[in-house]
Amino acid sequence: MCWIAQYLKGQVEFNRCFKRAIIIIVLLSAAQLTLVYQLYAQISIDPEATLKELLLGISLTLFFALSLLLLNSRSRIKATIYTIVLSGVFQAIFGSLMTLSELEYLFFIKKDSYIGMATGTFVNRNHLAGYLVICLSLGLGLMIAKLRGNSGNFKELIRNTFTAILGNKALLRISLIIMVAALVMTHSRMGNTSFFVSMGIIGTLAVLLKKRSVKATLILLISLLIIDITVVGTFFGVDKVLNRLEATSVDKESRDEVNLYSLKISDANLLLGTGAGSFYTAFPQVREQEVGFLFYDHAHNDYLEFLTERGIIGMMPLILVVLITFGVAFKALRKRHNPLMRGCAFGCLMSMLAMALHASVDFNLQIPANAMTFMLVLALGWIGAYYKRGVRKFES
């Protein structure tokens, strides 16, 4: 409302990033309109939950728009990314201390689950893992943005790379180590897998697409991988994560049955769904003995939950938002020469790929904190592609 008031007074204006991303705002608005229709046509089996989801969706859409409008300078972009990284460091330190000290508290609340595993202020360790991966992705983007160009002198190349890792940017590197340690301590299988897979894939893309400092980027990514696995893993239990991966069994996992029964719900309500936020109401009607009488408020698969609750019509705008933004961020990584903008694109691509992988086995996007941070990631993808420094007539 404050920004609109300033706009009406002629004190601010729509910037280039906002204008370019208007298609995303339209798609997000369309996704919210499907919820309005679910309520109006009495399709939702839980109108109260759908109304809450509608209000949350409107808030996330406005947050995305404001991120585009207010992050209109390099200093603001940097400050925002550093704030997210610091937030991740806080979650990592808090979660690690609670686990190592065996106090096992959330914020003033005693933990009753995931004892011996880092959860931060989140109830579920997987949601802390998802949040940390986003923070790590943006932090890595900053690290890559600070690398200098290639040098013909190998000694100078090594010196520049280790300066980026251990020099005056050491605080950022230490922050990344702390977050990786906490990520390992969550013992989240897909959280750790999505981080290393997305870093490997997007890192390879950055190396292939960036002609300016290929060697430095490659050395940085390899050094990060080696340091994280050997040092952090030795002290904070990467072996436990590997043991959980090896011990994963279809017979022991109930998520697969939950997903199968969720498909029954979506088959019966394929176009418009059962109503956003209604999974916990719809699921008891189809569950069978394999999952017992456990209470499931979410499907352990974001794709299935969106399909079940919103149907194909409600889910398609959200899929398009992600695909279009991924393409825009990829274009920025390929064509932009500004290091900070490339860093934004790298962080966006890595976050999106990691969340896409994690969404196949968990429900990170149903958690408001993770969903809002992900909206910021999407905005940074567009900023990385279309931000252009120049003389601004107005200051937002």
Secondary structure, DSSP 4 states (H G I P E B T S, - for coil): -HHHHHHHTTS----HHHHHTHHHHHHHHHHHHHHHHHHHTT--S-HHHHHHHHHHHHHHHHHHHHHHHH--SHHHHHHHHHHHHHHHHHHHHHHHHHHHTT--BSSSSB--SSTTS--TTSSSHHHHHHHHHHHHHHHHHHHHHTPPPP-S-HHHHHHHHHHHHHSTTHHHHHHHHHHHHHHHHTT-HHHHHHHHHHHHHHHHHHHHH--SSHHHHHHHHHHHHHHIIIIIHHHHTHHHHHHHHHH--TTT-SHHHHHHHHHHHHHHTTTT-S-TT-HHHHGGGT--GGGTT---SS-S-HHHHHHHHHHHHHHHHHHHHHHHHHHHHHHHHHH---HHHHHHHHHHHHHHHHHHHHTTT--GGGSHHHHHHHHHHHHHHHHHHH------SS--
